[in-house]
Amino acid sequence: MPVKITVTEKGNPLQPQQPKKWHAQTKSTGDATLRSLSKEITARSTVAPADTQAVLIALTDITALLKTCTGFVHKNISRPTRI
């Protein structure tokens, strides 16, 4: 998934008298599927494609869970947690 970076000059709408600042913005130029990501990871490691894909699926599940659960703090990810 190639990523293009553009630079734009933006002002603060709350304080228009301040000078504008330059910000980098990313622009995606394609899509990445779980299969393509797992192939790329597998090519760079000793992990089997099925194992890589299983981890990516679990990661998407956990990410969705983090978005929907309230009170689930990111620091809880580093220690075993039952949900």
NUMIZA-286643 format. One record per residue (C-alpha): residue in three letters; residue number from 1; x, y, z. Coordinates in steps of 0.5 Angstrom, whole numbers. Each point is the difference from the previous one (the first is absolute). Example, Ala and Ser with C-alpha at 12.3 -4.5 7.8 and 13.67 -1.06 7.14 Angstrom:
residues 2
node residu->ALA	num->1	X->25	Y->-9	Z->16
node residu->SER	num->2	X->2	Y->7	Z->-2
end
This chain:
residues 83
node residu->MET	num->1	X->0	Y->0	Z->0
node residu->PRO	num->2	X->4	Y->6	Z->-2
node residu->VAL	num->3	X->-1	Y->6	Z->3
node residu->LYS	num->4	X->1	Y->7	Z->-3
node residu->ILE	num->5	X->2	Y->6	Z->5
node residu->THR	num->6	X->-2	Y->7	Z->-2
node residu->VAL	num->7	X->2	Y->7	Z->4
node residu->THR	num->8	X->-6	Y->5	Z->1
node residu->GLU	num->9	X->0	Y->7	Z->4
node residu->LYS	num->10	X->-5	Y->0	Z->5
node residu->GLY	num->11	X->-2	Y->6	Z->4
node residu->ASN	num->12	X->-4	Y->-1	Z->7
node residu->PRO	num->13	X->-7	Y->2	Z->-1
node residu->LEU	num->14	X->-1	Y->2	Z->7
node residu->GLN	num->15	X->6	Y->5	Z->0
node residu->PRO	num->16	X->1	Y->2	Z->-7
node residu->GLN	num->17	X->5	Y->6	Z->1
node residu->GLN	num->18	X->5	Y->-5	Z->2
node residu->PRO	num->19	X->5	Y->-2	Z->-6
node residu->LYS	num->20	X->-2	Y->-7	Z->-4
node residu->LYS	num->21	X->3	Y->-6	Z->1
node residu->TRP	num->22	X->2	Y->-6	Z->-4
node residu->HIS	num->23	X->-2	Y->-7	Z->1
node residu->ALA	num->24	X->1	Y->-6	Z->-3
node residu->GLN	num->25	X->-6	Y->-4	Z->-3
node residu->THR	num->26	X->0	Y->-7	Z->-2
node residu->LYS	num->27	X->-4	Y->-2	Z->-6
node residu->SER	num->28	X->-1	Y->-8	Z->-1
node residu->THR	num->29	X->0	Y->-2	Z->-7
node residu->GLY	num->30	X->-2	Y->-7	Z->0
node residu->ASP	num->31	X->-3	Y->-5	Z->5
node residu->ALA	num->32	X->3	Y->-6	Z->4
node residu->THR	num->33	X->-4	Y->-7	Z->1
node residu->LEU	num->34	X->2	Y->-4	Z->6
node residu->ARG	num->35	X->2	Y->-5	Z->-5
node residu->SER	num->36	X->5	Y->5	Z->-3
node residu->LEU	num->37	X->2	Y->2	Z->7
node residu->SER	num->38	X->2	Y->-7	Z->2
node residu->LYS	num->39	X->4	Y->-2	Z->-6
node residu->GLU	num->40	X->4	Y->6	Z->1
node residu->ILE	num->41	X->1	Y->-1	Z->7
node residu->THR	num->42	X->1	Y->-8	Z->-1
node residu->ALA	num->43	X->6	Y->2	Z->-6
node residu->ARG	num->44	X->3	Y->4	Z->6
node residu->SER	num->45	X->0	Y->-5	Z->5
node residu->THR	num->46	X->0	Y->-8	Z->2
node residu->VAL	num->47	X->-7	Y->0	Z->2
node residu->ALA	num->48	X->-5	Y->-4	Z->-4
node residu->PRO	num->49	X->-5	Y->4	Z->-5
node residu->ALA	num->50	X->-6	Y->-3	Z->4
node residu->ASP	num->51	X->3	Y->2	Z->7
node residu->THR	num->52	X->1	Y->7	Z->-3
node residu->GLN	num->53	X->-7	Y->1	Z->-2
node residu->ALA	num->54	X->-3	Y->-3	Z->6
node residu->VAL	num->55	X->4	Y->6	Z->4
node residu->LEU	num->56	X->-3	Y->5	Z->-5
node residu->ILE	num->57	X->-7	Y->-2	Z->1
node residu->ALA	num->58	X->1	Y->0	Z->8
node residu->LEU	num->59	X->3	Y->7	Z->-1
node residu->THR	num->60	X->-6	Y->2	Z->-4
node residu->ASP	num->61	X->-5	Y->-3	Z->5
node residu->ILE	num->62	X->4	Y->3	Z->6
node residu->THR	num->63	X->0	Y->7	Z->-3
node residu->ALA	num->64	X->-8	Y->-1	Z->-1
node residu->LEU	num->65	X->-1	Y->-2	Z->7
node residu->LEU	num->66	X->4	Y->6	Z->3
node residu->LYS	num->67	X->-4	Y->5	Z->-4
node residu->THR	num->68	X->-6	Y->-3	Z->2
node residu->CYS	num->69	X->1	Y->-1	Z->8
node residu->THR	num->70	X->0	Y->6	Z->4
node residu->GLY	num->71	X->5	Y->0	Z->6
node residu->PHE	num->72	X->5	Y->-5	Z->-3
node residu->VAL	num->73	X->7	Y->4	Z->0
node residu->HIS	num->74	X->6	Y->-2	Z->-5
node residu->LYS	num->75	X->4	Y->-1	Z->6
node residu->ASN	num->76	X->-4	Y->-7	Z->1
node residu->ILE	num->77	X->3	Y->-2	Z->-6
node residu->SER	num->78	X->7	Y->-2	Z->2
node residu->ARG	num->79	X->-3	Y->-4	Z->6
node residu->PRO	num->80	X->-4	Y->-6	Z->-1
node residu->THR	num->81	X->-8	Y->2	Z->0
node residu->ARG	num->82	X->-6	Y->-4	Z->0
node residu->ILE	num->83	X->-6	Y->3	Z->-4
end
